[in-house]
Amino acid sequence: QLDRGCALHTAARGGLSSVSSQDVPAQRPRAIFHTSESDPAKHTEQHEGRLYNIPLEEVKAVFPHGLPHRFQQQIQTFNEARVMVRKPALEILAYLKGSNFAHPAVRYVIYGERGTGKTMTLCHVVHYCSRQGWLVLHVPDAHLWVKNCKELFQSSYNKDRLDQPLQASVWLKNFKTSNERFLQEIKTQKKYMWGKRESTEEGRPLREVVEQGLARVRSASDAVGVVLREIKQQSHRGSFRLLVAVDGVNALWGRTTLSKEDKSPVSPEELTLVHNLRKMVTNDWNGGAIVTTLSQTGSLFKPSSAYTPQELLGKEGFDALDPFVPIPVPNYSPREFESCYGYYLERKWLQHEKAHTEDGKAELQFLSGSNPRQLDRLAGPL
Amino acid sequence: RIMPVRWSRYNPSYLEPEAKKESYQKPLEELTEEEREHMELKAVRPIKAAPPSLSSSVFSDPMISKFTNMMMKSGNKVLARSLMSQTLEAIKRKQLEKYHKAPENEKETIECNPYVIFHQALKNCQPIIGLSNITKGGKTYQVPVPLTDNRKRFLAMKWLITECRENKHRRTLMPEKLSQELLLAFNNEGPVIKKKHILHKMAEANRAYAHFRWW
């Protein structure tokens, strides 16, 4: 009871609910879990534990491929996208606001146990950067590039490497949706030959390279490589800021489940996509930042209890990413749990009669261990 | 050597385990005479082992556990329980989407609680009267017979599960099929309700043989 009282005072200062339905006075104690501040740049510690709304058109424009599947289902059911503002995200935003872009890009590695909200933190940061007008290079899950690949072709650019046309074309399509205006502004600085007859001249907008990759699926991986190279070379000029957001960065340095035609295993360096992405994640360029997430869920040949950078990246990956800023993401604090529980109640997601009681709430907290994913899974059937 | 406990016959002196939290939180003064005697008995008599399906959770429901057990194949309770939870979630999502799109005056009529829908659907599927085979004079007759509550519940659940397993497209997943069936049964439509009506009609048609029943 006391906690709600204090929270009401801060709410009076911080702005109340933005829910468009009528605010019946009995609902006021629940409405403090929302905040009407939908610009991540203005989020501070005052907003910690509250949920902010992202308009649905923005979701389609900024996140064509970044959000977790269950969150997308939730957006469709509730007809709104609400993201919780948490401490790790606020930390990264503070670092980004105060960083000097003349220095080499700083690497941030978000790590934590399974289901604590690393991908959602990354999405919060991506939303902030796209609102600020940065160029966002968002790789939704690097693990998708090292497993379950149906077609592997030998790269025409370099005989040792292997191409992945499907994954590359999917990524190019989503990249185009999220960064329309930058593709028009950035010009190529070199002439690129796609096979014997087609080429892209110097000074053409990057949009043409992307369209070339989408039209000729065979050369999609090379198109991706060209795009990454151009963006990296031009980022230090200062006309735009670059954010490299990679989810599941430990895939770049592990093993793959793919094999060549003679059944020999493929190591990640032999894939063009992984090779080019590794070059992006090194800190030899300036004018932006690199925010990455470790993920055990999609990883290959790693035990399920592994969550620290040392275990998941291995020696090679750790040396490649060193030095980085580690950002741990913990389970929900009691305040964040209250906020999430209140949101589910308000949206009528918790329908069971006993879920509205104190006993039910205590049971949910105990069973989920304040883990966001477990709470979501438990609240589903209730 | 493992001693089998659950399906062996307990000595009649063994008492049932009590799982509900409320019964242990009552102070001594509030108990009635029988409850005090029961407490004293529990101090002396041994207690049976608690079965794994007995839970002290406020969210546990005996009908749902029965249904999950019937859906289970070769002892895979984990899979059966996850399918059940996915079904309830699917029902909730469909109803919530309908709820948010409906105009204000219709919002109260839409039921969003998956447990209410489940219970109501089961009640709608339960037959009132059943048929049993009675052999008289060399011929077997289908005789209309009253059913016990347990038998009615069992038949309703069995029909729902067999309907979902057999008469649907091969590639659809069980939660999707089950949620669709439960929503249809909730509105008194669908193949299971039809089967119940056919059974009732058969019983009505065979009314003449009702006197063959001797119990």
Boltz contact constraints between the chains, C-beta under 6 A:
constraints:
  - contact:
      token1: [A, 77]
      token2: [B, 93]
      max_distance: 6.0
  - contact:
      token1: [A, 77]
      token2: [B, 96]
      max_distance: 6.0
  - contact:
      token1: [A, 79]
      token2: [B, 100]
      max_distance: 6.0
  - contact:
      token1: [A, 351]
      token2: [B, 112]
      max_distance: 6.0
  - contact:
      token1: [A, 351]
      token2: [B, 113]
      max_distance: 6.0
  - contact:
      token1: [A, 352]
      token2: [B, 59]
      max_distance: 6.0
  - contact:
      token1: [A, 354]
      token2: [B, 58]
      max_distance: 6.0
  - contact:
      token1: [A, 354]
      token2: [B, 59]
      max_distance: 6.0
  - contact:
      token1: [A, 359]
      token2: [B, 58]
      max_distance: 6.0
  - contact:
      token1: [A, 360]
      token2: [B, 58]
      max_distance: 6.0
  - contact:
      token1: [A, 363]
      token2: [B, 58]
      max_distance: 6.0
  - contact:
      token1: [A, 380]
      token2: [B, 89]
      max_distance: 6.0
  - contact:
      token1: [A, 381]
      token2: [B, 85]
      max_distance: 6.0
  - contact:
      token1: [A, 381]
      token2: [B, 88]
      max_distance: 6.0
  - contact:
      token1: [A, 381]
      token2: [B, 89]
      max_distance: 6.0
